[in-house]
Amino acid sequence: MKTVLDKELLFEGKEETSSVNIKEFSPEGTRLDITVAGKVSGKVTGQIMSTHSMLMKSGGTSELDLKSIIFSNGEPIFILEKANGKIVDPTSIGKIEANLTF
């Protein structure tokens, strides 16, 4: 995951999926809650855990609401993000390209 604010890279993250909850099938697409955890590095470094609430649409596009906590130097950093993305590899939920907005 890459996070960009005013085209400045704040951190890069490497996260692993720990759970997936399929919430609903609808004409809009499939709603999922995905829990991930890992590490971030860059201007912000530390451990991260996140919940991704995703609407996966046909055609491989998705809309995400992300809630994250980064623990950096013993302090929590709370992040709420919205993103649009495309599923890069359907066999791995962990491979999503997303454009994040704050």
C-alpha positions as MATLAB code, in Angstrom:
seq = 'MKTVLDKELLFEGKEETSSVNIKEFSPEGTRLDITVAGKVSGKVTGQIMSTHSMLMKSGGTSELDLKSIIFSNGEPIFILEKANGKIVDPTSIGKIEANLTF';
ca = [
       0.000    0.000    0.000;
       1.282    3.466   -0.838;
      -0.198    6.546    0.767;
       0.161    9.933   -0.907;
      -0.802   13.392    0.351;
      -0.054   16.304   -1.977;
       2.154   13.890   -3.977;
       4.435   13.375   -0.998;
       5.025    9.759   -0.028;
       4.271    9.424    3.674;
       4.744    5.679    4.039;
       4.785    2.365    2.258;
       3.251   -0.615    3.936;
       3.567   -4.359    3.734;
       0.494   -5.981    5.216;
      -0.821   -9.539    5.374;
      -4.519  -10.431    5.376;
      -5.608  -12.008    8.649;
      -9.356  -12.372    7.943;
     -12.026  -11.787    5.304;
     -15.723  -11.462    6.129;
     -18.122  -11.650    3.166;
     -20.968   -9.399    4.266;
     -23.372   -9.184    1.334;
     -24.002   -9.970   -2.331;
     -26.043   -7.365   -4.223;
     -26.528   -5.982   -7.739;
     -23.888   -3.336   -6.798;
     -21.287   -6.006   -6.049;
     -19.916   -7.879   -3.047;
     -19.325   -6.204    0.315;
     -16.330   -7.456    2.284;
     -14.556   -6.564    5.502;
     -10.851   -7.400    5.343;
      -8.532   -7.233    8.356;
      -4.813   -6.777    7.697;
      -1.703   -6.136    9.777;
       1.934   -5.429    9.007;
       4.667   -2.801    8.960;
       5.042    0.669    7.438;
       8.204    2.555    6.622;
       9.022    6.030    5.316;
       8.314    9.341    7.042;
       6.128    7.268    9.373;
       7.471    3.916   10.574;
       5.927    1.273   12.775;
       3.301   -1.448   12.981;
      -0.066   -1.051   11.247;
      -3.414   -2.792   11.578;
      -6.326   -1.966    9.313;
      -9.901   -2.846    8.440;
     -10.833   -2.430    4.793;
     -14.580   -2.234    4.137;
     -14.774   -2.934    0.413;
     -17.405   -2.923   -2.291;
     -15.960   -5.205   -4.988;
     -17.723   -4.528   -8.282;
     -17.887   -6.592  -11.450;
     -14.982   -5.789  -13.736;
     -12.513   -5.872  -10.840;
     -12.930   -2.296   -9.575;
     -13.561   -1.562   -5.915;
     -14.440    1.196   -3.465;
     -12.821    1.047   -0.026;
     -13.295    2.674    3.356;
     -10.093    2.119    5.333;
      -9.578    2.473    9.057;
      -5.999    2.073   10.291;
      -3.928    2.472   13.407;
      -0.172    2.854   13.086;
       1.883    2.434   16.236;
       4.982    4.600   15.752;
       7.449    5.224   18.587;
       4.872    4.035   21.117;
       2.207    6.498   19.894;
      -0.942    5.577   17.929;
      -1.709    7.366   14.655;
      -5.357    7.013   13.562;
      -6.136    7.055    9.845;
      -9.481    7.164    8.022;
      -9.206    6.881    4.245;
     -11.366    6.380    1.185;
      -9.963    4.727   -1.900;
     -10.878    3.484   -5.326;
      -8.949    0.528   -6.600;
      -8.627   -2.318   -9.030;
      -8.098   -5.944   -8.112;
      -4.698   -6.813   -9.624;
      -4.681  -10.531   -8.821;
      -8.056  -12.154   -8.077;
      -6.352  -15.054   -6.268;
      -4.942  -12.733   -3.603;
      -6.988  -10.071   -1.832;
      -3.674   -8.595   -0.691;
      -2.833   -7.382   -4.206;
      -4.930   -4.243   -4.645;
      -3.865   -1.011   -6.309;
      -5.617    1.921   -4.679;
      -5.706    5.695   -4.971;
      -6.146    7.049   -1.460;
      -7.681   10.389   -0.541;
      -7.664   12.049    2.867;
];
